[in-house]
Amino acid sequence: MVEELVAAGVSAASVGLVYVMAGARVVKQYERGVVLRLGRLRPEVRGPGLTMIVPFVDRLRKVNIQIVTLPVPAQEGITRDNVTVRVDAVVYFKVVDAADAVIRVEDYRFAVSQMAQTSLRSIIGKSDLDDLLSNREKLNQGLELMLDSPAIGWGVQIDRVEIKDVSLPETMKRSMARQAEADRERRARIINADAELQASKKLAQAAEVMSEQPAALQLRLLQTVVAVAAEKNSTLVLPFPVELLRFLERAQQNMAPQQPPGGREPAVPSMDEPSEGSKTRQD
């Protein structure tokens, strides 16, 4: 009889131990446990460590509270200035309320993904191409606000949203390249024109100084000859001295016949008519 009681006790203890072991659960540090008892949500959320539930009555669902990196597939849309682009992004979010993430939404990851794709297409339609290329920080903030509003009710907090890449059509890339090239050429021409203006002012000042000292112009001429000779050319072109040209010009002006005040040329005696000297001799 005693042996039967001992065997029954051992059997009961074994069954009890198995029942207790069936109700033991381990929740990791980065998880939270949500317990549903007979389909009803228990108010307490189980923290990390060993926790016990009622076997066959309770159901424990673990929720990861780490930051999740969710890539958003590339979305194609038309910007406000009628340019077709493809934009992809990445969303960083985490669960802040495990009970809401389990009860209020069927699959919070899928819900956030679909909402991110819809919001991204909406942002593309409201933005210009220049904003997508150069003002991404503002668009990231706007996209984060669009995602964070409905996600709060799901127990999810949007940590950050980043636009990764903007793909443009090849024709648009070539047009932008031509525009950038034309802008650089315009700036180069402006710089060259400004340099020529400054050089012309300096040359005008130098010419004014050289006009007061003719020897300075001759020295500048000799310097030019030295610079040309340094190139080791087979032919040396020597400019004609400016002073000699001026001397010849003054000499030509002095040798030119002077006209009388009346504007008539002086009478030239004919070869047939005798001059006054010849008449005197004949007389």
LOMI-472597 format. One line per field, with one value per residue (C-alpha): residue number from 1; residue in three letters; x, y, z. Coordinates in nm, 3 decimals, padded with zeros to 5 digits, always signed. Example, Ala and Ser with C-alpha at 12.3 -4.5 7.8 and 13.67 -1.06 7.14 Angstrom:
BEGIN
resi: (1; 2);
resn: (ALA; SER);
u: (+01.230; +01.367);
v: (-00.450; -00.106);
w: (+00.780; +00.714);
//
This chain:
BEGIN
resi: (1; 2; 3; 4; 5; 6; 7; 8; 9; 10; 11; 12; 13; 14; 15; 16; 17; 18; 19; 20; 21; 22; 23; 24; 25; 26; 27; 28; 29; 30; 31; 32; 33; 34; 35; 36; 37; 38; 39; 40; 41; 42; 43; 44; 45; 46; 47; 48; 49; 50; 51; 52; 53; 54; 55; 56; 57; 58; 59; 60; 61; 62; 63; 64; 65; 66; 67; 68; 69; 70; 71; 72; 73; 74; 75; 76; 77; 78; 79; 80; 81; 82; 83; 84; 85; 86; 87; 88; 89; 90; 91; 92; 93; 94; 95; 96; 97; 98; 99; 100; 101; 102; 103; 104; 105; 106; 107; 108; 109; 110; 111; 112; 113; 114; 115; 116; 117; 118; 119; 120; 121; 122; 123; 124; 125; 126; 127; 128; 129; 130; 131; 132; 133; 134; 135; 136; 137; 138; 139; 140; 141; 142; 143; 144; 145; 146; 147; 148; 149; 150; 151; 152; 153; 154; 155; 156; 157; 158; 159; 160; 161; 162; 163; 164; 165; 166; 167; 168; 169; 170; 171; 172; 173; 174; 175; 176; 177; 178; 179; 180; 181; 182; 183; 184; 185; 186; 187; 188; 189; 190; 191; 192; 193; 194; 195; 196; 197; 198; 199; 200; 201; 202; 203; 204; 205; 206; 207; 208; 209; 210; 211; 212; 213; 214; 215; 216; 217; 218; 219; 220; 221; 222; 223; 224; 225; 226; 227; 228; 229; 230; 231; 232; 233; 234; 235; 236; 237; 238; 239; 240; 241; 242; 243; 244; 245; 246; 247; 248; 249; 250; 251; 252; 253; 254; 255; 256; 257; 258; 259; 260; 261; 262; 263; 264; 265; 266; 267; 268; 269; 270; 271; 272; 273; 274; 275; 276; 277; 278; 279; 280; 281; 282; 283);
resn: (MET; VAL; GLU; GLU; LEU; VAL; ALA; ALA; GLY; VAL; SER; ALA; ALA; SER; VAL; GLY; LEU; VAL; TYR; VAL; MET; ALA; GLY; ALA; ARG; VAL; VAL; LYS; GLN; TYR; GLU; ARG; GLY; VAL; VAL; LEU; ARG; LEU; GLY; ARG; LEU; ARG; PRO; GLU; VAL; ARG; GLY; PRO; GLY; LEU; THR; MET; ILE; VAL; PRO; PHE; VAL; ASP; ARG; LEU; ARG; LYS; VAL; ASN; ILE; GLN; ILE; VAL; THR; LEU; PRO; VAL; PRO; ALA; GLN; GLU; GLY; ILE; THR; ARG; ASP; ASN; VAL; THR; VAL; ARG; VAL; ASP; ALA; VAL; VAL; TYR; PHE; LYS; VAL; VAL; ASP; ALA; ALA; ASP; ALA; VAL; ILE; ARG; VAL; GLU; ASP; TYR; ARG; PHE; ALA; VAL; SER; GLN; MET; ALA; GLN; THR; SER; LEU; ARG; SER; ILE; ILE; GLY; LYS; SER; ASP; LEU; ASP; ASP; LEU; LEU; SER; ASN; ARG; GLU; LYS; LEU; ASN; GLN; GLY; LEU; GLU; LEU; MET; LEU; ASP; SER; PRO; ALA; ILE; GLY; TRP; GLY; VAL; GLN; ILE; ASP; ARG; VAL; GLU; ILE; LYS; ASP; VAL; SER; LEU; PRO; GLU; THR; MET; LYS; ARG; SER; MET; ALA; ARG; GLN; ALA; GLU; ALA; ASP; ARG; GLU; ARG; ARG; ALA; ARG; ILE; ILE; ASN; ALA; ASP; ALA; GLU; LEU; GLN; ALA; SER; LYS; LYS; LEU; ALA; GLN; ALA; ALA; GLU; VAL; MET; SER; GLU; GLN; PRO; ALA; ALA; LEU; GLN; LEU; ARG; LEU; LEU; GLN; THR; VAL; VAL; ALA; VAL; ALA; ALA; GLU; LYS; ASN; SER; THR; LEU; VAL; LEU; PRO; PHE; PRO; VAL; GLU; LEU; LEU; ARG; PHE; LEU; GLU; ARG; ALA; GLN; GLN; ASN; MET; ALA; PRO; GLN; GLN; PRO; PRO; GLY; GLY; ARG; GLU; PRO; ALA; VAL; PRO; SER; MET; ASP; GLU; PRO; SER; GLU; GLY; SER; LYS; THR; ARG; GLN; ASP);
u: (+00.000; +00.279; +00.457; +00.148; +00.109; +00.476; +00.438; +00.123; +00.299; +00.595; +00.363; +00.172; +00.494; +00.615; +00.292; +00.305; +00.665; +00.582; +00.285; +00.504; +00.774; +00.513; +00.417; +00.769; +00.877; +01.194; +01.167; +01.493; +01.627; +01.525; +01.174; +00.847; +00.582; +00.209; -00.016; -00.359; -00.565; -00.850; -00.829; -00.838; -00.541; -00.377; -00.299; +00.059; +00.333; +00.596; +00.948; +01.276; +01.363; +01.178; +00.802; +00.522; +00.193; -00.096; -00.044; -00.322; -00.494; -00.250; -00.072; +00.248; +00.345; +00.688; +00.746; +01.088; +01.150; +01.480; +01.508; +01.404; +01.563; +01.300; +01.403; +01.130; +01.121; +01.186; +00.872; +00.820; +00.635; +00.607; +00.735; +00.553; +00.758; +00.660; +00.978; +00.955; +01.182; +01.236; +01.304; +01.386; +01.418; +01.481; +01.273; +01.402; +01.131; +01.078; +00.791; +00.719; +00.394; +00.398; +00.028; -00.085; +00.154; -00.014; -00.377; -00.433; -00.257; -00.226; +00.133; +00.296; +00.600; +00.386; +00.168; +00.468; +00.613; +00.292; +00.244; +00.603; +00.557; +00.236; +00.388; +00.696; +00.484; +00.293; +00.617; +00.738; +00.422; +00.443; +00.813; +01.021; +01.320; +01.562; +01.420; +01.468; +01.830; +01.948; +01.695; +01.656; +01.672; +01.347; +01.180; +01.301; +01.140; +00.813; +00.812; +00.881; +00.581; +00.356; +00.461; +00.464; +00.103; -00.071; +00.214; +00.159; -00.176; -00.004; +00.244; +00.524; +00.754; +00.927; +01.286; +01.417; +01.341; +01.610; +01.578; +01.859; +01.869; +01.691; +01.706; +01.656; +01.592; +01.895; +01.755; +01.719; +02.075; +02.209; +02.002; +02.133; +02.489; +02.447; +02.300; +02.592; +02.841; +02.674; +02.678; +03.050; +03.123; +02.928; +03.129; +03.455; +03.364; +03.274; +03.605; +03.797; +03.611; +03.680; +04.049; +04.064; +03.898; +04.150; +04.438; +04.315; +04.307; +04.661; +04.779; +04.618; +04.805; +05.130; +05.079; +05.019; +05.346; +05.538; +05.402; +05.573; +05.905; +05.976; +06.280; +06.053; +05.873; +06.204; +06.309; +05.978; +06.044; +06.384; +06.235; +05.990; +06.279; +06.464; +06.152; +06.108; +06.477; +06.455; +06.222; +06.511; +06.324; +06.502; +06.348; +06.356; +06.116; +06.256; +05.994; +06.081; +06.173; +05.884; +06.110; +06.250; +05.899; +05.811; +06.132; +06.054; +05.698; +05.817; +06.074; +05.809; +05.589; +05.875; +05.964; +05.606; +05.553; +05.372; +05.067; +05.003; +04.733; +04.490; +04.505; +04.659; +04.973; +05.273; +05.311; +05.576; +05.751; +05.711; +06.008; +05.911; +05.879; +06.203; +06.247; +06.312; +06.679; +06.705; +06.521; +06.766; +07.057; +06.905; +06.847);
v: (+00.000; +00.238; +00.158; +00.240; +00.573; +00.656; +00.570; +00.781; +01.072; +01.043; +01.034; +01.338; +01.524; +01.438; +01.558; +01.876; +01.936; +01.883; +02.119; +02.385; +02.341; +02.375; +02.714; +02.853; +03.107; +03.314; +03.670; +03.817; +04.156; +04.318; +04.166; +04.222; +03.957; +04.012; +03.751; +03.659; +03.452; +03.274; +03.540; +03.838; +04.071; +04.066; +04.417; +04.349; +04.323; +04.068; +04.200; +04.023; +03.711; +03.397; +03.429; +03.184; +03.141; +02.901; +02.616; +02.559; +02.875; +03.161; +03.246; +03.452; +03.663; +03.818; +04.159; +04.289; +04.644; +04.698; +04.961; +04.804; +04.906; +04.884; +04.956; +05.116; +04.990; +05.247; +05.441; +05.607; +05.935; +06.272; +06.578; +06.909; +07.040; +06.737; +06.528; +06.148; +06.015; +05.697; +05.746; +05.488; +05.541; +05.367; +05.388; +05.337; +05.260; +05.074; +04.943; +05.151; +04.981; +04.605; +04.562; +04.811; +04.657; +04.318; +04.421; +04.726; +04.613; +04.269; +04.307; +04.632; +04.576; +04.533; +04.829; +05.059; +04.942; +05.012; +05.346; +05.445; +05.365; +05.568; +05.863; +05.854; +05.878; +06.165; +06.349; +06.304; +06.462; +06.761; +06.840; +06.992; +06.818; +07.065; +06.986; +06.613; +06.666; +06.937; +06.981; +06.624; +06.705; +06.901; +06.621; +06.364; +06.560; +06.591; +06.221; +06.138; +06.346; +06.174; +05.831; +05.915; +06.033; +05.697; +05.489; +05.627; +05.447; +05.119; +05.144; +05.221; +05.522; +05.640; +05.715; +05.846; +05.845; +05.890; +05.927; +05.712; +05.768; +05.964; +05.808; +06.040; +05.956; +05.964; +06.257; +06.461; +06.375; +06.497; +06.816; +06.887; +06.821; +07.070; +07.324; +07.288; +07.312; +07.627; +07.783; +07.709; +07.852; +08.166; +08.215; +08.155; +08.421; +08.668; +08.607; +08.650; +08.971; +09.107; +09.020; +09.194; +09.503; +09.521; +09.459; +09.730; +09.981; +09.892; +09.909; +10.249; +10.373; +10.225; +10.386; +10.721; +10.693; +10.578; +10.865; +11.107; +10.920; +10.796; +10.608; +10.387; +10.274; +10.190; +09.989; +09.802; +09.725; +09.585; +09.372; +09.226; +09.142; +08.969; +08.769; +08.656; +08.567; +08.346; +08.107; +07.997; +08.071; +08.053; +08.384; +08.702; +08.979; +09.316; +09.593; +09.927; +10.188; +10.415; +10.718; +10.683; +10.672; +10.990; +11.157; +11.070; +11.192; +11.532; +11.555; +11.488; +11.757; +12.009; +11.921; +11.953; +12.272; +12.549; +12.695; +13.073; +13.224; +13.245; +12.878; +12.904; +12.728; +12.953; +13.022; +12.814; +12.996; +12.825; +12.696; +12.893; +13.231; +13.395; +13.481; +13.831; +13.756; +13.645; +13.962; +14.180; +14.006; +14.050; +14.415);
w: (+00.000; +00.089; -00.229; -00.426; -00.247; -00.313; -00.680; -00.704; -00.534; -00.768; -01.064; -00.941; -00.877; -01.224; -01.379; -01.174; -01.274; -01.639; -01.604; -01.444; -01.704; -01.976; -01.834; -01.803; -02.060; -02.105; -02.233; -02.366; -02.272; -02.602; -02.593; -02.412; -02.352; -02.410; -02.247; -02.383; -02.140; -02.312; -02.584; -02.346; -02.303; -01.964; -01.838; -01.738; -01.997; -01.908; -01.882; -01.958; -01.764; -01.658; -01.653; -01.591; -01.776; -01.734; -01.982; -02.233; -02.103; -02.160; -02.479; -02.462; -02.761; -02.767; -02.926; -03.027; -02.906; -03.092; -03.362; -03.690; -04.021; -04.291; -04.652; -04.862; -05.223; -05.494; -05.578; -05.915; -05.931; -06.102; -05.920; -05.901; -06.194; -06.410; -06.387; -06.356; -06.080; -05.878; -05.509; -05.243; -04.871; -04.538; -04.220; -03.865; -03.607; -03.280; -03.071; -02.762; -02.658; -02.705; -02.625; -02.890; -03.146; -03.092; -03.047; -03.269; -03.586; -03.742; -03.864; -03.764; -03.988; -04.299; -04.197; -04.155; -04.487; -04.681; -04.510; -04.590; -04.960; -04.977; -04.794; -05.016; -05.331; -05.174; -05.092; -05.451; -05.590; -05.355; -05.411; -05.689; -05.843; -05.685; -05.339; -05.393; -05.496; -05.257; -04.974; -04.853; -04.483; -04.502; -04.700; -04.446; -04.166; -04.358; -04.436; -04.072; -03.961; -04.215; -04.082; -03.713; -03.691; -03.759; -03.615; -03.264; -03.246; -03.332; -03.046; -03.292; -03.286; -03.603; -03.511; -03.845; -04.217; -04.484; -04.861; -05.001; -05.374; -05.647; -05.994; -06.291; -06.658; -06.886; -07.086; -06.767; -06.662; -06.997; -06.972; -06.623; -06.740; -07.026; -06.788; -06.547; -06.833; -06.967; -06.620; -06.578; -06.922; -06.836; -06.518; -06.706; -06.962; -06.691; -06.517; -06.844; -06.923; -06.575; -06.615; -06.953; -06.805; -06.523; -06.764; -06.999; -06.713; -06.614; -06.976; -07.016; -06.708; -06.838; -07.180; -07.016; -06.824; -07.133; -07.340; -07.104; -07.133; -07.490; -07.365; -07.156; -07.471; -07.634; -07.327; -07.337; -07.702; -07.619; -07.343; -07.594; -07.826; -07.541; -07.453; -07.813; -07.845; -07.535; -07.721; -07.949; -08.268; -08.604; -08.712; -08.508; -08.601; -08.494; -08.484; -08.636; -08.373; -08.298; -08.246; -08.598; -08.741; -08.554; -08.677; -09.036; -08.994; -08.864; -09.141; -09.404; -09.259; -09.269; -09.627; -09.753; -09.973; -09.795; -09.975; -09.993; -09.777; -10.072; -10.123; -10.470; -10.561; -10.654; -11.021; -11.185; -11.476; -11.807; -11.993; -12.305; -12.135; -12.028; -11.673; -11.539; -11.504; -11.862; -11.981; -11.792; -11.953; -12.299; -12.232);
//
